[in-house]
């Protein structure tokens, strides 16, 4: 994968500003060791890539217009598009997805987006027309942020690259602070949290010229009727999942699979193993666990069992060469700062840093890895799909901690009606969810819950995956995010989706008789986390140090007296801070990581 950045300004000659562009590029060098640049009077573009490419950025002249492309991502249907464009007379000089994309854009313009199956963020500069086109994939797997100003725009794969330009200050206003404390690690779709910075939303593109920016959505989830029987739906689900995984196994690069012993990662590992078996190759799988979790693991409603027995079952079943990555608690703690800087936001604390450490371990042996992200969001895997008290909550189902969240800061720091702010964010998504006139009230609510998970919870997890992977130089693919699968799952009636009264019931039906019963019947268990009491003590002391740092910006915002009362609370009894994984230890780490960001970026509150 890659990283991209650019700057367009119609009021000055940007060619003398290549030093600034170089700083923007250097800020995302972890996304690729090699850089390539393009400079014109009104536009500078830069791209980072994992290997040296003489034609990066990619340029092509057709009909008197010169097109320059910078691209981050992968096209999983590049072969079909290449064949289609070849028939139209386009010549190809290499095997890159970027060349397919550029020719597709030249031929179809913005309509090329409807032909792409992949994950991407890209920009095209048209030199004669003097227009910039930027776009992002349907699901939002690859990130892209931007800032517009009078006569200009900056954009980049990560916010830190924008901060490398003097036109973009690291500032946070009341809206940003409310997102950090009331919604975090989630955020409003399209918001960069920092003031004046926007996120290009998934399935969105912008055309920027002398007249300013015009924004368009090119794909929406639409409600459609589905009259399949449960048997037909199971077969359809199996086919779509299998096709998506096989599509993303293309390219011929050596790859591994992350395997937790859960249904999602087991399905991916099985299909990948079948492919490799045909090539007489041994599949490789990795799992993640924590030192001493065999002693410290605490069973709960949200984390019903540990992974190892199920991992052993699957590795024996598919015959994989397996490596258990045992994360040391101290390493997870040490990586907290790196993880938050990778995201430019405090993120999910040790849930992020543990993935970062794991990605670094996988990268030592492989450049590509497959992960089972997103099946829970689209197939109803989370508890809040199945518990009416959570399903019909007047706000986000994964957090019932608004009272605690609002008390984290001193009175008056966050202005306005805080409950109305959070509820409004939730209702905006629910009210924009498409539905059929024939949908019963519960079916409508399930569609709304799908979109809450898709637009909020899943976007947070995808951002985490991209940043931790890119920080490690690892390409993590997420085949269960395929847009065709998402469209299909959105329109599956809940009675079918929850077949047999189970979370992800239709997915279980789809692979029953293919995977071991032990795997198919396993209850949903989330990404593992450490239960080491040393870690809880470590983050408590870290949060205490933030409170005591009177020179720090954050200590002036926090309600120290309230936070001190949390130090003596039982972590297992506290309300979830965010979903199943983030409780009190993660809250303390969240405070530490926010302090790290404020200091690293010299953030100002405005």
C-alpha positions as CSV (number, residue, x, y, z in Angstrom):
1,X,0.0,0.0,0.0
2,X,1.0,3.6,-0.2
3,X,0.5,7.1,1.1
4,X,-0.5,10.2,-0.8
5,X,-0.5,14.0,-0.3
6,X,-1.0,17.1,-2.4
7,X,-1.5,20.8,-2.5
8,X,-3.4,23.0,-5.0
9,X,-3.4,26.8,-4.8
10,X,-4.6,29.1,-7.6
11,X,-3.1,32.2,-5.9
12,X,0.6,31.4,-6.0
13,X,3.3,29.4,-7.8
14,X,3.8,26.3,-5.8
15,X,7.0,25.1,-7.5
16,X,9.1,27.0,-4.9
17,X,7.2,25.2,-2.2
18,X,8.5,21.7,-2.9
19,X,10.3,21.8,0.4
20,X,6.9,22.0,2.2
21,X,5.6,19.2,0.0
22,X,8.7,17.1,1.0
23,X,7.8,17.6,4.6
24,X,4.2,16.4,4.0
25,X,5.6,13.4,2.2
26,X,8.1,12.7,5.0
27,X,5.3,12.8,7.6
28,X,3.9,9.6,6.0
29,X,7.1,7.8,5.0
30,X,6.0,4.8,7.1
31,X,3.4,4.2,4.4
32,X,6.2,3.6,1.9
33,X,10.0,4.0,2.0
34,X,10.2,5.5,-1.5
35,X,8.7,8.8,-2.6
36,X,7.8,10.3,-5.9
37,X,6.8,13.9,-6.6
38,X,5.1,16.1,-9.2
39,X,5.2,19.9,-9.3
40,X,3.3,22.4,-11.5
41,X,2.5,26.1,-10.8
42,X,-0.8,25.3,-9.3
43,X,-0.3,21.8,-8.0
44,X,2.2,19.6,-6.2
45,X,1.6,15.9,-5.6
46,X,3.5,13.3,-3.7
47,X,3.3,9.6,-3.2
48,X,5.0,7.1,-0.9
49,X,5.3,3.5,-2.0
50,X,6.8,0.4,-0.5
51,X,9.1,-0.2,-3.4
52,X,10.8,2.2,-5.9
53,X,8.7,3.0,-8.9
54,X,10.2,5.2,-11.7
55,X,6.6,6.2,-12.7
56,X,5.3,7.5,-9.4
57,X,3.3,9.7,-9.6
58,X,1.9,8.2,-12.8
59,X,1.5,10.6,-15.8
60,X,-0.2,10.3,-19.1
61,X,-1.1,12.7,-22.0
62,X,-4.3,12.1,-24.0
63,X,-6.0,14.5,-26.4
64,X,-4.0,17.5,-25.3
65,X,-4.7,16.9,-21.6
66,X,-2.1,15.7,-19.1
67,X,-3.3,13.5,-16.2
68,X,-1.2,12.9,-13.1
69,X,-2.3,10.3,-10.6
70,X,-1.3,9.5,-7.0
71,X,-2.9,6.4,-5.6
72,X,-3.1,4.4,-2.3
73,X,-4.8,1.1,-2.4
74,X,-5.6,-2.0,-4.5
75,X,-8.0,-2.9,-7.3
76,X,-9.3,-6.4,-6.9
77,X,-10.9,-6.4,-10.4
78,X,-7.9,-4.8,-12.2
79,X,-7.7,-7.7,-14.6
80,X,-11.3,-7.3,-15.9
81,X,-10.9,-3.5,-16.2
82,X,-7.6,-3.9,-18.0
83,X,-9.2,-6.2,-20.6
84,X,-12.1,-3.8,-21.0
85,X,-9.8,-0.8,-21.5
86,X,-7.5,-2.7,-23.9
87,X,-10.5,-3.3,-26.1
88,X,-11.0,0.4,-26.2
89,X,-7.5,0.9,-27.4
90,X,-5.6,1.7,-24.2
91,X,-2.0,0.5,-24.0
92,X,-0.5,-0.8,-20.8
93,X,3.2,-0.6,-20.1
94,X,3.3,-2.3,-16.7
95,X,1.3,-4.4,-14.4
96,X,0.2,-1.9,-11.8
97,X,-3.3,-1.2,-10.5
98,X,-2.5,2.5,-10.8
99,X,-2.1,2.3,-14.6
100,X,-5.5,0.6,-14.8
101,X,-7.0,3.3,-12.6
102,X,-5.6,6.2,-14.6
103,X,-6.7,4.8,-17.9
104,X,-10.1,4.1,-16.4
105,X,-10.4,7.7,-15.2
106,X,-9.3,9.1,-18.6
107,X,-12.0,7.0,-20.3
108,X,-14.9,7.3,-17.9
109,X,-14.1,10.3,-15.7
110,X,-15.9,10.1,-12.3
111,X,-18.0,7.3,-13.6
112,X,-15.0,5.0,-13.3
113,X,-15.7,4.8,-9.6
114,X,-18.7,2.6,-10.2
115,X,-16.5,0.1,-12.0
116,X,-14.0,-0.3,-9.2
117,X,-13.9,-3.2,-6.8
118,X,-11.1,-2.4,-4.3
119,X,-9.9,-0.2,-1.6
120,X,-8.4,3.2,-2.5
121,X,-7.8,6.8,-2.0
122,X,-6.5,8.7,-5.0
123,X,-6.1,12.1,-6.7
124,X,-5.9,13.1,-10.4
125,X,-4.6,16.5,-11.5
126,X,-5.6,17.6,-15.0
127,X,-3.0,20.1,-16.1
128,X,-4.8,21.9,-18.9
129,X,-8.2,22.0,-17.3
130,X,-6.5,22.8,-13.9
131,X,-8.8,20.6,-11.8
132,X,-8.1,18.2,-9.0
133,X,-10.2,15.1,-8.5
134,X,-9.9,13.1,-5.2
135,X,-11.9,10.0,-4.3
136,X,-12.2,7.3,-1.7
137,X,-13.5,3.7,-1.8
138,X,-17.1,2.8,-1.1
139,X,-16.4,1.2,2.3
140,X,-13.8,3.7,3.6
141,X,-10.9,1.2,4.0
142,X,-8.3,3.7,2.8
143,X,-8.1,7.1,4.6
144,X,-8.0,10.6,3.1
145,X,-8.2,14.0,4.8
146,X,-8.2,17.5,3.4
147,X,-8.5,21.2,4.3
148,X,-9.9,23.8,1.9
149,X,-9.1,27.5,2.1
150,X,-9.8,30.4,-0.2
151,X,-8.3,29.4,-3.5
152,X,-6.6,26.2,-2.3
153,X,-6.8,22.7,-0.9
154,X,-4.5,20.4,1.0
155,X,-5.0,16.7,1.2
156,X,-3.2,13.6,2.6
157,X,-3.6,10.0,3.7
158,X,-3.1,11.1,7.3
159,X,-3.7,14.2,9.3
160,X,0.0,14.5,10.3
161,X,0.9,15.3,6.7
162,X,-1.5,18.2,6.7
163,X,0.1,19.5,9.9
164,X,3.5,19.5,8.1
165,X,2.1,22.4,5.9
166,X,2.2,25.8,7.7
167,X,-1.3,26.5,6.3
168,X,-2.7,23.8,8.6
169,X,-2.6,24.3,12.4
170,X,-3.3,21.7,15.0
171,X,-6.3,23.2,16.7
172,X,-9.3,21.8,18.4
173,X,-12.5,23.6,19.1
174,X,-15.6,22.7,21.1
175,X,-16.9,20.4,18.4
176,X,-13.6,18.5,18.3
177,X,-13.4,18.2,22.1
178,X,-16.9,16.9,22.3
179,X,-16.1,14.2,19.8
180,X,-12.9,13.2,21.7
181,X,-14.6,13.0,25.1
182,X,-18.2,12.1,24.3
183,X,-17.8,9.9,21.2
184,X,-14.2,8.8,21.1
185,X,-12.6,6.7,19.8
186,X,-15.5,7.1,17.3
187,X,-15.9,10.3,15.4
188,X,-18.4,11.9,13.1
189,X,-18.1,10.6,9.6
190,X,-16.5,13.3,7.5
191,X,-14.9,15.1,10.4
192,X,-11.2,15.3,11.0
193,X,-11.8,16.2,14.7
194,X,-9.1,18.9,14.5
195,X,-10.6,22.3,13.5
196,X,-11.0,23.0,9.7
197,X,-9.8,19.5,8.8
198,X,-12.3,17.2,7.0
199,X,-12.3,13.6,6.2
200,X,-13.3,12.6,2.7
201,X,-16.2,10.4,3.5
202,X,-16.4,6.8,2.1
203,X,-17.9,6.7,-1.4
204,X,-17.3,10.4,-1.9
205,X,-15.3,12.4,-4.4
206,X,-14.4,16.1,-4.8
207,X,-13.7,18.1,-7.9
208,X,-11.6,21.2,-7.0
209,X,-11.0,24.1,-9.4
210,X,-10.8,27.9,-9.4
211,X,-14.5,28.0,-8.4
212,X,-14.0,25.9,-5.3
213,X,-14.9,22.4,-4.3
214,X,-17.9,20.3,-5.5
215,X,-18.6,17.2,-3.5
216,X,-20.6,14.1,-4.6
217,X,-21.5,10.7,-3.2
218,X,-21.2,8.0,-5.8
219,X,-22.6,5.0,-3.9
220,X,-25.3,4.6,-1.2
221,X,-26.8,1.6,0.6
222,X,-30.3,1.3,-0.8
223,X,-33.1,-0.9,0.6
224,X,-34.2,-3.7,-1.7
225,X,-36.5,-6.6,-1.3
226,X,-35.1,-10.0,-0.7
227,X,-37.4,-13.0,-1.1
228,X,-34.8,-15.8,-0.7
229,X,-35.4,-18.8,1.5
230,X,-33.0,-19.4,4.3
231,X,-31.3,-22.1,2.4
232,X,-30.9,-19.9,-0.7
233,X,-29.6,-17.0,1.5
234,X,-27.0,-19.4,3.1
235,X,-25.8,-20.5,-0.3
236,X,-25.7,-16.8,-1.6
237,X,-23.8,-15.7,1.5
238,X,-21.2,-18.5,1.1
239,X,-20.7,-17.6,-2.5
240,X,-20.2,-13.9,-2.0
241,X,-17.8,-14.4,0.9
242,X,-15.8,-17.0,-1.0
243,X,-15.6,-14.9,-4.1
244,X,-14.4,-11.9,-2.2
245,X,-11.7,-13.8,-0.4
246,X,-10.5,-15.4,-3.6
247,X,-10.5,-12.0,-5.3
248,X,-8.2,-10.6,-2.6
249,X,-5.9,-13.5,-2.8
250,X,-4.9,-12.6,-6.3
251,X,-1.6,-11.0,-7.1
252,X,0.7,-13.9,-6.3
253,X,2.3,-12.4,-3.3
254,X,3.1,-14.7,-0.3
255,X,0.5,-14.0,2.4
256,X,-0.6,-15.1,5.9
257,X,-3.9,-15.1,7.7
258,X,-4.7,-13.8,11.2
259,X,-6.6,-16.6,12.9
260,X,-8.4,-16.1,16.3
261,X,-10.4,-19.3,16.1
262,X,-13.6,-17.2,15.6
263,X,-15.9,-17.8,12.7
264,X,-14.7,-14.9,10.5
265,X,-11.0,-15.5,10.6
266,X,-11.6,-19.3,10.3
267,X,-13.6,-18.8,7.1
268,X,-10.9,-16.7,5.6
269,X,-8.1,-19.1,6.7
270,X,-10.0,-22.1,5.3
271,X,-10.6,-20.5,1.9
272,X,-7.1,-19.3,1.7
273,X,-5.8,-22.8,2.6
274,X,-7.9,-24.3,-0.1
275,X,-6.3,-22.0,-2.6
276,X,-2.8,-22.8,-1.4
277,X,-3.5,-26.5,-1.3
278,X,-4.1,-26.4,-5.0
279,X,-0.7,-24.8,-5.4
280,X,0.9,-27.4,-3.1
281,X,1.8,-24.7,-0.6
282,X,1.3,-24.7,3.2
283,X,-0.9,-22.0,4.6
284,X,0.5,-19.8,7.3
285,X,-1.6,-18.4,10.1
286,X,-0.8,-16.1,13.1
287,X,-2.7,-15.6,16.3
288,X,-2.5,-13.0,19.0
289,X,-2.5,-13.6,22.7
290,X,-0.9,-12.0,25.8
291,X,1.6,-13.3,28.3
292,X,0.0,-14.6,31.4
293,X,-3.6,-14.5,30.0
294,X,-3.9,-18.2,30.8
295,X,-3.8,-17.0,34.4
296,X,-5.4,-13.6,34.1
297,X,-8.2,-14.1,31.7
298,X,-11.6,-13.2,33.1
299,X,-14.7,-14.6,31.5
300,X,-17.5,-12.1,30.9
301,X,-20.7,-11.5,29.0
302,X,-18.6,-9.7,26.3
303,X,-15.6,-12.1,26.3
304,X,-17.0,-15.6,26.9
305,X,-13.9,-17.7,26.2
306,X,-10.3,-17.6,25.3
307,X,-9.0,-18.3,21.8
308,X,-6.3,-21.0,22.0
309,X,-8.5,-24.2,22.0
310,X,-10.3,-22.9,18.9
311,X,-7.1,-21.9,17.2
312,X,-5.7,-25.3,17.7
313,X,-8.9,-26.8,16.2
314,X,-8.6,-24.8,13.0
315,X,-4.9,-25.1,12.5
316,X,-5.2,-28.9,12.7
317,X,-8.2,-28.7,10.3
318,X,-6.5,-26.7,7.6
319,X,-3.0,-28.0,8.2
320,X,-1.5,-24.5,8.6
321,X,2.0,-23.7,9.8
322,X,0.9,-21.6,12.8
323,X,2.7,-19.0,14.9
324,X,1.3,-17.8,18.2
325,X,2.3,-14.2,18.7
326,X,2.5,-13.8,22.5
327,X,2.4,-10.1,23.3
328,X,4.4,-8.9,26.3
329,X,2.4,-6.5,28.5
330,X,5.4,-4.1,28.6
331,X,5.6,-4.0,24.8
332,X,1.9,-3.2,24.5
333,X,2.4,-0.3,27.0
334,X,5.5,0.9,25.2
335,X,3.7,1.0,21.9
336,X,0.8,3.1,23.2
337,X,2.4,6.4,22.1
338,X,3.3,5.0,18.7
339,X,-0.2,3.7,18.1
340,X,-1.9,7.1,18.9
341,X,0.6,9.0,16.8
342,X,-0.1,6.5,14.0
343,X,-3.8,7.4,14.2
344,X,-3.3,11.1,15.0
345,X,-6.1,10.5,17.6
346,X,-6.1,8.6,20.9
347,X,-7.8,5.6,19.3
348,X,-8.5,2.4,21.2
349,X,-5.5,2.5,23.5
350,X,-4.0,-0.9,24.0
351,X,-6.4,-2.5,21.5
352,X,-4.5,-0.4,19.0
353,X,-1.1,-0.9,20.4
354,X,-1.5,-4.6,20.6
355,X,-2.4,-4.8,17.0
356,X,0.6,-2.6,16.1
357,X,3.0,-5.0,17.9
358,X,1.3,-8.0,16.3
359,X,1.6,-6.4,12.8
360,X,5.3,-5.7,13.4
361,X,5.7,-9.4,14.2
362,X,3.9,-10.6,11.1
363,X,5.8,-8.1,8.9
364,X,9.1,-9.9,9.8
365,X,7.9,-12.8,7.7
366,X,5.2,-11.5,5.3
367,X,4.2,-8.3,3.5
368,X,0.5,-9.3,3.1
369,X,-2.0,-10.5,5.7
370,X,-5.7,-11.2,5.6
371,X,-8.0,-10.2,8.6
372,X,-11.6,-11.0,9.4
373,X,-12.7,-7.4,10.1
374,X,-16.3,-6.3,9.7
375,X,-18.4,-9.4,9.6
376,X,-19.9,-8.5,13.0
377,X,-21.1,-5.2,11.8
378,X,-22.8,-6.4,8.7
379,X,-24.1,-9.8,9.9
380,X,-25.3,-8.8,13.3
381,X,-22.5,-10.2,15.5
382,X,-22.6,-7.8,18.4
383,X,-24.6,-8.1,21.6
384,X,-26.5,-4.9,20.8
385,X,-28.2,-6.5,17.8
386,X,-29.7,-9.1,20.2
387,X,-30.5,-7.2,23.4
388,X,-33.6,-5.0,23.1
389,X,-32.4,-2.7,25.9
390,X,-29.3,-2.0,23.8
391,X,-31.1,-2.2,20.4
392,X,-33.6,0.5,21.3
393,X,-31.3,2.7,23.3
394,X,-31.8,6.4,22.5
395,X,-28.1,6.7,21.7
396,X,-25.2,4.6,20.5
397,X,-25.6,1.0,21.7
398,X,-21.9,0.3,22.4
399,X,-21.6,3.0,25.2
400,X,-23.9,3.8,28.0
401,X,-21.3,6.0,29.8
402,X,-22.3,9.5,28.8
403,X,-22.5,10.5,32.5
404,X,-19.0,9.3,33.2
405,X,-17.6,10.8,29.9
406,X,-19.1,14.2,30.6
407,X,-17.6,14.3,34.0
408,X,-14.0,13.6,32.7
409,X,-13.6,17.3,31.9
410,X,-14.2,20.3,34.1
411,X,-17.6,22.0,34.0
412,X,-17.8,24.5,31.2
413,X,-15.1,22.9,29.0
414,X,-17.7,21.3,26.8
415,X,-20.5,23.7,26.0
416,X,-24.1,23.1,24.9
417,X,-26.5,20.2,25.6
418,X,-24.1,17.2,25.7
419,X,-26.8,14.6,25.7
420,X,-28.5,16.2,22.7
421,X,-25.2,16.3,20.9
422,X,-24.6,12.6,21.3
423,X,-28.1,11.7,20.6
424,X,-28.2,13.9,17.5
425,X,-25.2,12.2,16.0
426,X,-26.9,8.9,16.5
427,X,-30.3,10.1,15.1
428,X,-28.6,11.6,12.0
429,X,-27.5,8.2,11.0
430,X,-30.7,6.5,11.8
431,X,-32.8,9.1,10.0
432,X,-30.7,8.8,6.8
433,X,-31.0,5.0,6.7
434,X,-32.9,3.8,3.6
435,X,-35.9,1.4,4.2
436,X,-38.8,-0.2,2.4
437,X,-42.3,0.9,2.9
438,X,-43.1,-2.7,3.7
439,X,-40.5,-3.0,6.5
440,X,-42.0,-3.7,9.9
441,X,-40.8,-1.5,12.7
442,X,-38.3,-4.0,14.0
443,X,-36.9,-4.5,10.5
444,X,-36.4,-0.7,10.2
445,X,-34.6,-0.7,13.5
446,X,-32.3,-3.5,12.4
447,X,-31.5,-1.5,9.2
448,X,-30.7,1.5,11.4
449,X,-28.5,-0.6,13.7
450,X,-26.7,-1.9,10.6
451,X,-26.0,1.7,9.5
452,X,-24.9,2.8,13.0
453,X,-22.4,0.0,13.0
454,X,-21.3,0.6,9.4
455,X,-20.9,4.3,9.7
456,X,-19.4,4.5,13.3
457,X,-18.1,1.3,14.8
458,X,-16.8,-0.3,11.7
459,X,-15.1,2.9,10.4
460,X,-13.2,3.1,13.7
461,X,-12.0,-0.5,13.3
462,X,-11.0,0.0,9.7
463,X,-9.1,3.2,10.6
464,X,-7.3,1.2,13.3
465,X,-6.4,-1.6,10.9
466,X,-5.1,0.7,8.3
467,X,-3.0,2.8,10.6
468,X,-1.4,-0.1,12.6
469,X,-0.7,-2.0,9.4
470,X,0.8,1.0,7.6
471,X,2.9,2.0,10.6
472,X,4.4,-1.5,10.4
473,X,4.8,-1.6,6.7
474,X,2.3,-4.5,6.5
475,X,-0.5,-4.8,3.9
476,X,-3.6,-6.0,5.8
477,X,-6.6,-7.0,3.5
478,X,-10.1,-7.1,4.8
479,X,-12.1,-9.3,2.3
480,X,-15.3,-9.3,4.4
481,X,-15.6,-5.5,3.6
482,X,-16.4,-6.2,-0.1
483,X,-19.1,-3.7,-1.1
484,X,-21.2,-6.5,-2.9
485,X,-21.3,-8.4,0.4
486,X,-22.3,-5.2,2.3
487,X,-25.1,-4.5,-0.1
488,X,-26.4,-8.0,0.2
489,X,-26.2,-8.1,4.0
490,X,-28.0,-4.8,4.4
491,X,-31.0,-6.3,2.6
492,X,-31.1,-9.6,4.4
493,X,-34.3,-9.8,6.5
494,X,-33.3,-10.0,10.2
495,X,-35.1,-13.4,10.6
496,X,-32.7,-14.8,8.1
497,X,-29.6,-12.9,9.1
498,X,-30.1,-14.2,12.7
499,X,-30.9,-17.8,11.6
500,X,-31.2,-20.3,14.5
501,X,-31.4,-17.4,16.9
502,X,-27.7,-16.8,16.7
503,X,-25.4,-13.8,16.1
504,X,-24.2,-14.1,12.5
505,X,-26.7,-17.0,12.1
506,X,-26.8,-16.9,8.3
507,X,-23.0,-16.9,8.1
508,X,-22.9,-19.9,10.4
509,X,-25.5,-21.7,8.2
510,X,-23.4,-20.9,5.2
511,X,-20.3,-22.7,6.5
512,X,-21.9,-25.4,8.5
513,X,-20.6,-28.8,7.3
514,X,-17.6,-27.0,5.8
515,X,-15.8,-25.9,9.0
516,X,-15.7,-27.9,12.2
517,X,-18.8,-27.7,14.4
518,X,-16.7,-26.4,17.2
519,X,-15.9,-23.3,15.2
520,X,-19.3,-22.8,13.6
521,X,-21.0,-23.0,17.0
522,X,-18.5,-20.8,18.9
523,X,-20.0,-17.8,20.6
524,X,-18.9,-14.4,19.4
525,X,-15.6,-13.4,21.1
526,X,-13.9,-10.0,20.4
527,X,-10.3,-9.1,19.7
528,X,-8.3,-10.3,22.7
529,X,-7.0,-7.9,25.2
530,X,-4.7,-8.1,28.2
531,X,-6.1,-8.8,31.6
532,X,-2.7,-8.3,33.3
533,X,-3.1,-6.3,36.6
534,X,0.3,-4.8,35.9
535,X,-1.1,-3.0,32.8
536,X,-4.0,-1.6,34.8
537,X,-1.5,-0.2,37.4
538,X,0.7,1.2,34.6
539,X,-2.1,3.1,32.9
540,X,-3.5,4.4,36.2
541,X,-0.1,5.9,37.0
542,X,0.1,7.3,33.5
543,X,-3.2,9.0,33.9
544,X,-2.2,10.3,37.3
545,X,0.9,11.8,35.8
546,X,-1.2,13.6,33.2
547,X,-3.4,15.1,36.0
548,X,-0.3,16.2,37.9
549,X,1.4,17.8,34.9
550,X,0.2,21.4,35.5
551,X,2.1,22.7,32.5
552,X,0.3,20.3,30.2
553,X,-2.7,21.5,28.2
554,X,-4.8,18.4,29.0
555,X,-4.5,18.6,32.7
556,X,-6.2,22.0,32.6
557,X,-9.2,20.5,30.9
558,X,-9.6,17.3,33.0
559,X,-11.8,17.0,36.1
560,X,-9.0,15.6,38.3
561,X,-11.3,15.0,41.4
562,X,-13.7,12.8,39.4
563,X,-11.0,10.8,37.6
564,X,-9.3,10.1,40.9
565,X,-12.5,8.3,42.0
566,X,-12.1,6.0,39.1
567,X,-8.7,4.8,40.2
568,X,-10.3,2.8,43.0
569,X,-13.2,1.4,40.9
570,X,-13.3,-2.3,39.8
571,X,-12.5,-2.4,36.1
572,X,-14.8,-5.4,35.5
573,X,-17.8,-3.6,36.9
574,X,-17.5,-0.2,35.1
575,X,-19.8,0.5,32.2
576,X,-18.2,-0.1,28.8
577,X,-16.3,3.0,27.6
578,X,-16.6,1.9,24.0
579,X,-17.9,-1.6,23.1
580,X,-16.8,-4.8,24.6
581,X,-13.1,-4.0,24.7
582,X,-12.7,-0.5,26.2
583,X,-13.3,-0.3,29.9
584,X,-11.4,1.5,32.8
585,X,-7.9,0.5,31.9
586,X,-8.4,1.6,28.3
587,X,-9.9,4.9,29.6
588,X,-6.8,5.7,31.6
589,X,-4.7,4.8,28.5
590,X,-6.9,7.0,26.4
591,X,-6.1,10.0,28.7
592,X,-2.4,9.3,28.4
593,X,-2.6,9.1,24.6
594,X,-4.6,12.3,24.2
595,X,-1.9,14.0,26.3
596,X,0.8,12.5,23.9
597,X,-1.0,13.9,20.9
598,X,-1.5,17.4,22.4
599,X,2.2,17.6,23.2
600,X,3.5,16.0,19.9
601,X,1.4,18.3,17.7
602,X,1.4,21.4,20.0
603,X,-2.4,21.4,19.9
604,X,-4.2,24.6,20.7
605,X,-7.8,24.8,22.0
606,X,-9.7,27.5,20.2
